[in-house]
Amino acid sequence: FGGLDILGFRLQKYDMHVSQYMIDMLPYAATIFVLIMISMRKKKEYMPPKELGNAYFREER
């Protein structure tokens, strides 16, 4: 997050014609993008257990 904030200052040095508000928005937009990409993963390790909704009944001994 901080690195992208500093990148905005570096872009100003090169006299790029980009709105200051767009440059200030860059860290927040990148954070939202990363969160969306992580949530779109459908790997098995991120899925809840199959039996999560079933009640557990202890067997008789």
N, C-alpha and C positions, 0 to 999 in steps of 0.2 A: 504494500500500500504506500509506504513512504517512498519507495523507489519510483513509483509512477508519479508521485507528487513532485519529486525532484525532476523527473523527465519533463514536466511542464515548464519548469524554469529553463531547462536546457533548450527546449524548442523555441523559447522566446529569444534566445541568443542568436539563432539563425534567421531571425526576421521572417518567420513564417506568418502568413496572413490567415491565422486561425483565431477565432474569438476566444477571449480570455475565459469565458464561461465554459466553452468546450474543453479547454485545457484543464480547468479546475474540475470538470466532471470526469476526466479520464480515470482516476483511481477508483471512483465509485462504479463506473461502467465496467471496468475490468473485474472488480469484485463480484458484481452481479453476474457477469459472463462466466466466471469460474464457478460460482454457486450453481448456475444452471447446468453447466457441463458435468459437475459432480453428481447432481441429482438425476441426470439422464442415464447415468451408468446403471446397468441392470446386471451386475455381477452377482454371483451366488453369495458372496461374503457380505453384501449389503442387504440381502433379503432377510425378512424375519423367518423364524422356524416354521415349518409346515404345520406342526401340531400346536401352534400358539393359541388358537381359539378353542381347542378341545379341553374338556375338564379331565383332570387326572384322578383315576380311581385306583386305590392301592389294591393289589391282588391279595387274596387270602393265602395264608401260609399253611 
